Amino acid sequence: MSRIGSHPVPIPDNVRVTVADSLVSVEGPRGTLERRFPGSMSISQENGQLKVERPSNERRHREIHGLSRSLLANMVIGVSEGFSKTLELVGVGYRARQNGNGVTLSVMFSHPVEIRPPDGIELEVEGNNRIHVRGIDKQAVGQTAAQIRSVRPPNVYTGKGVRYAGEEIHLKPGKSARRAEG
């Protein structure tokens, strides 16, 4: 039995869920999300909770049972609370600047890098070295944050670059440290 798939998803009071066959629409104070789930999964709404059930114990059904429940829970959380990721720019001369709804990064390239967010995602610069990525779709927030990080990932020797807030970078020893060991 799926451990995650068997848990019901609680629906907050300010969220409205519509289930029509395999199409689920979730509407809340932050917006509306729609997703089509596999037709084999049955999604039911009762007593302020959403339940996902699978038709059999086949491998394919077991695989998508927990996934469907997690995607459904993320939709409910997204429209009620939203998702956020924070990125930090570490290094001398590394800075971010708000540019309309996008962000311009100066990360030691010969040119500034412009980032335009997809629909439903908002970028906010705090100070000149923190970027907040916010939205209601968890996948889109994570993908946008990963694209910003990929502009200049942290250097393994110095630690400079764009990193997630709280991310630990394990630095490698340089050549002089290697020579001293041997």
Residue frames as qw, qx, qy, qz and C-alpha x, y, z in Angstrom:
[[0.000, 0.889, 0.459, 0.000, 0.00, 0.00, 0.00],
 [0.367, 0.559, -0.039, 0.743, 1.31, 3.45, -0.89],
 [0.392, -0.428, -0.507, 0.637, 2.17, 5.35, 2.25],
 [0.016, -0.217, 0.021, 0.976, 1.72, 8.77, 0.69],
 [0.266, -0.162, -0.625, -0.716, -1.14, 7.93, -1.65],
 [0.380, -0.460, -0.802, 0.006, -3.35, 6.62, 1.14],
 [0.181, -0.396, -0.414, 0.800, -3.32, 9.91, 3.10],
 [0.206, 0.812, 0.530, 0.130, -6.27, 12.23, 2.34],
 [0.318, 0.226, 0.035, 0.920, -5.57, 15.83, 1.26],
 [0.066, -0.658, -0.563, 0.495, -7.31, 18.35, 3.56],
 [0.220, 0.589, 0.388, 0.674, -9.07, 21.21, 1.76],
 [0.144, -0.195, -0.366, 0.898, -8.92, 24.61, 3.51],
 [0.219, 0.660, 0.599, -0.396, -12.12, 26.64, 3.84],
 [0.199, 0.764, -0.093, -0.606, -11.06, 29.26, 1.29],
 [0.012, -0.331, 0.805, 0.492, -10.27, 26.68, -1.46],
 [0.779, 0.300, 0.239, -0.495, -12.79, 25.25, -3.94],
 [0.216, -0.285, 0.876, 0.325, -12.05, 21.98, -5.75],
 [0.760, 0.368, 0.028, -0.534, -13.86, 20.71, -8.84],
 [0.351, -0.244, 0.879, 0.213, -13.33, 17.12, -9.97],
 [0.740, 0.465, 0.025, -0.485, -14.61, 16.19, -13.44],
 [0.947, 0.281, -0.144, 0.065, -13.46, 12.74, -14.58],
 [0.818, -0.104, -0.096, 0.557, -9.66, 13.06, -14.61],
 [0.247, 0.561, -0.005, 0.790, -9.53, 16.88, -14.72],
 [0.466, -0.630, -0.480, 0.394, -9.12, 18.56, -11.35],
 [0.160, 0.676, 0.049, 0.717, -9.48, 22.32, -10.91],
 [0.514, -0.505, -0.470, 0.509, -8.42, 23.99, -7.66],
 [0.093, 0.726, 0.143, 0.666, -9.39, 27.61, -7.01],
 [0.555, -0.531, -0.420, 0.483, -8.18, 29.65, -4.05],
 [0.107, -0.932, -0.125, 0.324, -7.29, 33.17, -2.96],
 [0.315, -0.588, 0.464, 0.583, -4.00, 33.17, -4.93],
 [0.337, 0.417, -0.555, -0.636, -5.37, 31.83, -8.20],
 [0.904, 0.146, 0.193, -0.352, -6.54, 28.75, -10.08],
 [0.072, -0.458, 0.852, 0.245, -4.68, 25.59, -11.08],
 [0.891, 0.212, 0.052, -0.399, -5.87, 22.81, -13.36],
 [0.055, -0.471, 0.867, 0.153, -4.31, 19.43, -13.98],
 [0.868, 0.114, -0.276, -0.396, -5.34, 16.28, -15.79],
 [0.468, -0.451, 0.743, -0.159, -4.56, 13.14, -13.82],
 [0.132, 0.135, -0.935, -0.301, -4.24, 9.59, -15.21],
 [0.639, -0.171, -0.293, -0.691, -7.70, 8.17, -15.89],
 [0.663, -0.107, -0.737, 0.073, -6.96, 5.06, -13.85],
 [0.205, -0.071, -0.607, 0.764, -6.76, 7.06, -10.60],
 [0.248, -0.706, -0.580, -0.323, -10.10, 7.86, -9.00],
 [0.174, 0.103, -0.345, 0.917, -10.20, 11.18, -7.15],
 [0.327, -0.664, -0.634, -0.223, -13.10, 11.82, -4.80],
 [0.012, 0.365, -0.286, 0.886, -14.04, 14.72, -2.57],
 [0.601, -0.546, -0.545, -0.208, -15.80, 14.03, 0.73],
 [0.609, -0.718, -0.264, 0.210, -15.94, 15.68, 4.18],
 [0.050, -0.974, 0.205, 0.081, -13.57, 18.50, 3.20],
 [0.481, -0.502, 0.660, 0.286, -10.89, 16.08, 2.00],
 [0.664, 0.534, -0.388, -0.350, -9.64, 14.74, -1.32],
 [0.735, -0.274, 0.620, 0.008, -8.89, 11.03, -1.63],
 [0.463, 0.551, -0.589, -0.368, -6.92, 9.34, -4.39],
 [0.790, -0.128, 0.579, -0.157, -7.55, 5.65, -4.95],
 [0.159, 0.435, -0.762, -0.452, -5.99, 3.23, -7.39],
 [0.822, 0.077, -0.195, -0.529, -7.92, 0.50, -9.19],
 [0.976, -0.023, -0.210, 0.052, -5.48, -2.35, -8.58],
 [0.619, -0.692, 0.295, 0.224, -2.15, -3.27, -7.08],
 [0.812, 0.451, 0.112, 0.352, -0.33, -3.37, -10.42],
 [0.606, -0.214, -0.005, 0.766, 3.09, -1.80, -10.57],
 [0.171, 0.398, 0.299, 0.850, 2.01, 1.11, -12.81],
 [0.393, -0.748, -0.375, -0.380, -0.91, 1.97, -10.53],
 [0.691, -0.576, -0.212, 0.383, 1.30, 1.84, -7.44],
 [0.524, 0.053, 0.098, 0.845, 3.82, 4.14, -9.16],
 [0.013, 0.429, 0.247, 0.869, 1.34, 6.92, -9.94],
 [0.465, -0.678, -0.567, -0.046, -0.78, 6.63, -6.78],
 [0.508, -0.583, -0.212, 0.597, 1.56, 8.57, -4.48],
 [0.293, 0.032, 0.290, 0.911, 2.55, 10.93, -7.28],
 [0.146, -0.582, -0.553, -0.579, -1.07, 11.86, -7.99],
 [0.490, -0.744, -0.429, 0.149, -1.74, 12.52, -4.31],
 [0.499, -0.398, -0.018, 0.769, 1.41, 14.70, -3.99],
 [0.163, 0.235, 0.408, 0.867, 0.54, 16.72, -7.10],
 [0.300, -0.693, -0.555, -0.348, -2.98, 17.25, -5.76],
 [0.540, -0.674, -0.302, 0.404, -1.68, 18.36, -2.34],
 [0.414, -0.176, 0.148, 0.881, 0.76, 20.79, -4.02],
 [0.011, -0.493, -0.498, -0.714, -2.11, 22.30, -6.02],
 [0.435, -0.769, -0.463, -0.076, -4.14, 22.90, -2.83],
 [0.561, -0.544, -0.107, 0.615, -1.15, 24.39, -0.97],
 [0.377, 0.109, 0.323, 0.861, -0.21, 26.52, -3.99],
 [0.101, -0.607, -0.445, -0.650, -3.58, 28.26, -4.36],
 [0.523, -0.781, -0.341, -0.024, -3.95, 28.81, -0.62],
 [0.562, -0.723, 0.092, 0.391, -0.40, 29.70, 0.54],
 [0.489, 0.836, -0.248, -0.007, 1.84, 29.73, -2.54],
 [0.911, -0.116, 0.031, 0.395, 5.43, 28.55, -2.94],
 [0.057, 0.972, -0.228, 0.018, 8.67, 30.46, -2.64],
 [0.881, -0.032, -0.019, 0.471, 12.39, 29.86, -3.20],
 [0.122, -0.969, 0.149, 0.152, 15.19, 32.25, -2.30],
 [0.834, 0.319, -0.033, 0.449, 18.49, 32.55, -4.16],
 [0.378, -0.853, 0.114, 0.341, 21.65, 34.30, -2.94],
 [0.647, 0.688, -0.161, 0.286, 24.41, 35.82, -5.06],
 [0.699, -0.641, 0.149, 0.282, 27.79, 35.27, -3.39],
 [0.716, 0.152, 0.210, 0.648, 30.92, 36.99, -4.65],
 [0.168, -0.560, 0.007, 0.811, 32.50, 40.41, -5.06],
 [0.154, 0.282, -0.427, -0.845, 30.66, 42.30, -7.80],
 [0.115, -0.296, -0.910, -0.266, 27.79, 39.78, -8.03],
 [0.216, 0.257, 0.417, -0.845, 24.50, 41.68, -7.89],
 [0.129, 0.489, 0.822, 0.261, 20.90, 41.50, -8.99],
 [0.116, 0.189, 0.063, -0.973, 18.66, 44.37, -10.06],
 [0.418, 0.531, 0.685, -0.272, 14.89, 44.45, -10.50],
 [0.000, -0.181, 0.503, 0.845, 13.98, 45.17, -14.12],
 [0.587, -0.090, -0.340, -0.729, 10.21, 45.48, -14.46],
 [0.897, -0.255, 0.122, -0.340, 8.86, 42.03, -13.63],
 [0.904, 0.242, -0.265, 0.233, 12.23, 40.43, -14.49],
 [0.612, -0.719, 0.192, 0.266, 15.72, 40.49, -13.00],
 [0.571, 0.737, -0.315, 0.178, 19.08, 41.59, -14.40],
 [0.858, -0.450, 0.084, 0.234, 22.10, 39.71, -13.04],
 [0.298, 0.829, -0.454, 0.133, 25.68, 40.98, -13.01],
 [0.901, -0.358, 0.247, 0.005, 27.71, 37.85, -12.34],
 [0.374, -0.623, 0.545, 0.419, 31.17, 38.62, -13.77],
 [0.654, 0.410, 0.540, 0.336, 30.28, 38.01, -17.41],
 [0.276, -0.013, 0.249, 0.928, 31.12, 40.61, -20.06],
 [0.292, -0.322, -0.392, -0.811, 27.39, 41.37, -20.26],
 [0.431, -0.085, 0.563, -0.700, 24.43, 41.53, -17.85],
 [0.115, -0.153, -0.957, -0.216, 22.08, 38.53, -17.92],
 [0.475, -0.092, 0.048, -0.874, 18.34, 39.25, -18.15],
 [0.001, -0.166, -0.980, 0.109, 15.88, 36.78, -16.64],
 [0.481, -0.121, -0.184, -0.849, 12.20, 36.97, -17.64],
 [0.354, -0.018, 0.851, -0.389, 9.81, 34.91, -15.49],
 [0.117, -0.264, -0.849, -0.442, 7.13, 32.68, -17.06],
 [0.452, -0.462, -0.230, -0.728, 3.44, 33.46, -16.49],
 [0.788, -0.509, -0.294, -0.183, 2.35, 32.99, -12.89],
 [0.763, -0.225, -0.230, 0.560, 5.84, 33.51, -11.44],
 [0.005, -0.976, 0.016, -0.216, 7.03, 36.71, -9.82],
 [0.730, 0.089, -0.269, 0.621, 10.65, 37.64, -9.11],
 [0.264, -0.950, -0.050, -0.159, 11.60, 40.07, -6.35],
 [0.613, 0.350, -0.386, 0.594, 15.07, 41.39, -5.54],
 [0.561, -0.814, -0.145, 0.037, 15.90, 42.07, -1.88],
 [0.457, -0.693, 0.323, 0.455, 18.96, 44.26, -1.39],
 [0.456, 0.696, -0.418, -0.365, 21.32, 43.54, -4.25],
 [0.170, 0.394, -0.902, -0.055, 22.16, 39.90, -3.64],
 [0.318, 0.151, 0.886, -0.301, 18.91, 38.03, -2.81],
 [0.394, 0.025, -0.507, -0.767, 16.23, 36.96, -5.27],
 [0.464, 0.126, 0.739, -0.472, 12.83, 35.63, -4.21],
 [0.274, -0.005, -0.749, -0.603, 10.94, 33.43, -6.70],
 [0.368, 0.166, 0.673, -0.620, 7.22, 33.14, -5.87],
 [0.452, 0.057, -0.551, -0.699, 4.20, 31.51, -7.46],
 [0.763, -0.127, 0.313, -0.551, 1.34, 29.03, -7.03],
 [0.942, 0.259, -0.194, -0.087, 2.78, 26.21, -9.17],
 [0.688, -0.610, 0.361, 0.153, 5.51, 24.37, -7.26],
 [0.811, 0.169, 0.375, 0.416, 7.09, 22.93, -10.40],
 [0.385, 0.810, 0.141, 0.418, 7.30, 26.32, -12.14],
 [0.335, -0.915, 0.203, -0.094, 8.81, 27.99, -9.06],
 [0.774, -0.398, 0.423, 0.251, 11.48, 25.30, -8.77],
 [0.726, 0.410, 0.350, 0.426, 12.23, 25.35, -12.51],
 [0.181, 0.930, 0.024, 0.320, 12.61, 29.15, -12.58],
 [0.498, -0.806, 0.320, 0.016, 14.89, 29.09, -9.53],
 [0.829, -0.120, 0.434, 0.333, 17.00, 26.34, -11.14],
 [0.583, 0.659, 0.233, 0.414, 17.32, 28.37, -14.36],
 [0.084, -0.963, 0.151, -0.208, 18.51, 31.43, -12.40],
 [0.690, -0.586, 0.408, 0.120, 21.02, 29.29, -10.49],
 [0.845, 0.185, 0.372, 0.337, 22.32, 27.73, -13.72],
 [0.326, 0.931, -0.051, 0.158, 23.45, 31.18, -14.98],
 [0.260, 0.644, -0.597, 0.402, 26.43, 30.97, -12.59],
 [0.864, -0.390, -0.315, -0.053, 26.39, 27.90, -10.31],
 [0.487, -0.827, 0.282, 0.012, 28.63, 28.02, -7.22],
 [0.502, 0.628, -0.583, 0.116, 32.33, 27.51, -7.94],
 [0.916, -0.283, -0.283, 0.038, 33.64, 24.39, -6.15],
 [0.659, 0.105, -0.307, 0.678, 36.94, 26.07, -5.22],
 [0.105, 0.200, -0.206, 0.952, 35.81, 29.56, -4.13],
 [0.016, 0.492, 0.785, -0.377, 32.07, 29.19, -3.44],
 [0.158, 0.375, -0.043, -0.912, 31.22, 32.23, -5.58],
 [0.112, -0.166, -0.802, -0.563, 28.07, 32.11, -7.68],
 [0.571, -0.233, -0.068, -0.784, 24.29, 31.88, -7.41],
 [0.239, -0.019, -0.952, 0.193, 23.05, 29.44, -4.77],
 [0.496, -0.601, -0.530, -0.334, 19.83, 28.57, -2.96],
 [0.295, -0.675, 0.342, -0.583, 19.44, 30.18, 0.47],
 [0.751, -0.421, 0.429, -0.272, 20.83, 27.78, 3.05],
 [0.932, 0.326, -0.154, 0.040, 22.58, 25.59, 0.46],
 [0.599, -0.652, 0.402, 0.235, 25.88, 24.19, 1.73],
 [0.672, 0.677, -0.299, 0.013, 28.76, 24.26, -0.71],
 [0.844, -0.406, 0.239, 0.255, 31.57, 21.81, 0.06],
 [0.268, 0.890, -0.339, -0.146, 34.73, 23.48, -1.18],
 [0.946, 0.161, -0.088, 0.266, 37.54, 21.46, -2.74],
 [0.514, -0.675, 0.200, 0.491, 41.12, 22.10, -1.66],
 [0.447, 0.849, -0.208, -0.189, 43.23, 23.95, -4.20],
 [0.800, 0.435, -0.358, 0.208, 46.55, 22.87, -5.71],
 [0.102, 0.608, -0.581, 0.531, 48.68, 24.15, -2.82],
 [0.686, -0.351, 0.420, -0.479, 46.64, 22.16, -0.26],
 [0.980, 0.176, -0.041, -0.088, 47.05, 18.99, -2.35],
 [0.580, 0.575, -0.457, 0.352, 50.80, 19.50, -2.65],
 [0.231, -0.588, 0.549, -0.547, 51.16, 19.94, 1.15],
 [0.888, -0.193, 0.234, -0.345, 49.41, 16.59, 1.82],
 [0.957, 0.270, -0.068, 0.078, 51.61, 14.48, -0.45]]
